[in-house]
């Protein structure tokens, strides 16, 4: 199944993966840092940068703020309370617009995850190519309905979700007349243990929902997202940073520019190398046969009029003569000419 994810890009399982550099809040509220990250993502070969669209009031309740006066839900050092960080890190509407315009100059797609109807409206007004719904909202039916009703393609992460919840979310979107759905296999642990990633779920989701399936990755490094390409992932979403030691929520588990470049370049190589299920021999390999395979040669000097026996034959390069698998066809035949030792025996040598 194909989905027109952007005006210029169609995606499908086992197709060329669409690479999203998930900046999220890794800009740390600094617009200059955000722009440098966009520059770097574009230089790495990413197709899109993704931000997160929330405000201090649209995502977190007062009760949760009160519980986190000293926020330590990460091995990284943070400043102040959760509320103070949210107020520092969130993108204002005018900053969305500025970054969207900046992305256009760098020829990289701008997208974001909205967390309220108002933020969906903001992103639609910016004409983002698709809406990315975070794993936490897979059971947020009102938000899914509102997003689906825009008729924008919906990219939906599936972290923490059961198959039943995924099915309900898909049906909710389809009930709004929107069939443009991409699922992302995701494990909502930062980072997950390798044994908990379950990459085979990509193929399970392909079979279960007949939809394009991508991978939202929270692992360290690039090995696991590259492996997802071999399983047909149509999107790779990977957290991105310029410096893993920066303060903030996600820098430590993010790919740096060197790792992201490996993901961008490696995913294209892997996808191209996947080929198809049909056994084919390329023209280049056909030409190699002439050099690498063997032909039947004379084990010793053979005289005109003699009959060929198996002991008269050896098998050596190049492969331009009678192939070894056809040796039976010349046993017992009479030579019409002399054949020197170690010479290729040809069919024209016989009467």
Protein Blocks (a to p, Z undefined) as FASTA:
>chain_A
ZZdfbfkbccdehiacdddddfkjmnnopaklmmmmmmmmmmnopabdcdddddfklmbc
fklmmmmmbccbbfbdcehjfklmmmmmpccfklmmmmmmmmmmnopacddddfbfklmm
mmmmnopabdcddfklmmmmklmmmmmmnopacdddfehiafklmmmmmmmmmmnopabd
cdddddfbdcddfklnommlmmmmmmmnopacddddfbehjllmmmmmmnopabdcdddd
fbfkbgcjklmmpccfklmmmmmmmmmmmmmmnmpmbdcddfklmmmmmmmmccdddfbd
cdehiacdfklpccdddfkbccfklmmmmgoiacfbdcdehiacdfklpZZ
